[in-house]
Amino acid sequence: MGIGGVALTWLLQREGLLAKPVKPEFAAHDLLPKRPPHEPRAKAMISLFMQGGPSQMDLCDPKPMLDEWAGRDIPVKLKYDDAAGASAQVLPSSWKFNRHGQSGMDFSELLPGFGEIADELCLIRSMHTGVNNHGQSIHALNSGRTVSGRPSLGSWLTYGLGTESQNLPAYLVLRDPASLPVEGTWNWSAGWLPGLYQGTVVRAREPRILNLEAPANLRGGGQRNYLDFLGNLNRKHSASHPGELDLEARIASFELAARMQTSASDAMDISGENAATKKLYGIDEDATKEYGTRCLIARRLVERGVRFVHVLTGNQFWDHHHGIKGSLPKACKKTDRPIAGLVKDLKRLGLLDSTVVHWGGEMGRLPVVQNTRNAGRDHNTYGFSMWLAGGGFKAGHIHGETDEWGHRSVRDKVNHYDYHATLLQLFGLDHNHLKYKRGGRVQSLIDGQPARVVEELLA
């Protein structure tokens, strides 16, 4: 169980596992790469999660009707989350829209970077979860159901596929320095899957991973002896407790930690990137430096074989119930240029074809004023926007449509479970067969919902 022994065991197991496709249920749990039942088009995913709910009619779903009805009461029934601060007064967008690329994709002036990558994007304007609270909608998009405690999307992907890198965690979370998003650690929880598939949090500031380096007096031979001794104890203890998944996960995490000591430090260190690359991500500008650094680290991680990277914004960063004229430009300024840089860089390196990039939040906003003294917009989960790029999604494509007010999906609706089924197919997995038996019940990411693979989204 020393580092050399672990490496040899891993190589032998890897040889065996790669010779046969993954089964729906696993007798043992590890992060070795597994061949999916179908040929995959995507190998990795970067989810850029905009927690709070970006306003689609101010960013990527323009609605001229809002200008025509500005200040008048909307003639349709709305579902409010905050009835106390609600109004029926139509609020037009304060920003101009332009069409971009050969696709003619609309983005507002707040997102010039998105305009530059328009022809790489698959923009969905008809997303739907139907639950207007932040927590429930986050769970729907991230774990398949509106309740907490279920495995996250990143956990399902690493459970089904393992990872190409055995020196880095399969699932990494790049959190915002300001705060965790709503629902905190549930965003990357493995739920009732073995803990081995849980996301590993990377700090927003240096040192990004604590306790990675051994104390000076243990480095070298002393540390190797200690790890060999610990490995021997773990092997004996595990043998006397067969089938203890939490124990297996803990032992695996210890072994991974030893291998991470050089690999993780290298992946997080952007000092070797040239000035042009750093500028592409906005690292040369104060407003975009922090988020741009995390986007660049995300690229370095998938470049090294990490399966799933979650790049998060802080608590309610996009939740603009009031003061939208000031807060929305600030949110866009922080993220627009780094995200555009990420997509461009992945394409330049030949990684975009095999890497899914996701942008979006758990909801959109309503077309009417909330808090009339300091105008904002309330929640809307009945028709909102998000986009995907790479990994087999159709480039330069606009899918679906909301009504003339930007309130409800009226054409080609995409429910959260449809999105998940489509995503799993691109990774070579079948949403009907990726399952886990828990307490006598077989469960899945889709969990019995009437999901369909949205073929129209696929290239």
Secondary structure, DSSP 4 states (H G I P E B T S, - for coil): --HHHHHHHHHHHHHHHTTSBPPSS-SS---S--B-SS--S--EEEEEE-TT---HHHHT---HHHHHTTTSBPSS----S-GGGEEEEE---SS-EEEETTTTEEEETT-HHHHHTGGGEEEEEEEE----SHHHHHHHHHHSSSSSSSPPHHHHHHHHH--S-SSS-SEEEE--SS-PPTTGGGGG--TTS-GGGSPEEE-SSSSSSTT-SPPGGGTTHHHHHHHHHHHHHHHHHHHTSTT-HHHHHHHHHHHHHHHHHHHHHHHH--TTS-HHHHHHTTTTSHHHHHHHHHHHHHHHHHHTT-SEEEEE--TTTT--SS-HHHHHHHHHHHHHHHHHHHHHHHHHTT-GGGEEEEEE-S-EE-SEEESTTS-B--EE-SSEEEEEESTTBPTTEEE-EE-TTS-SEEES-EEHHHHHHHHHHHTT--TTT-EEEETTEEEESSTT------GGGB-
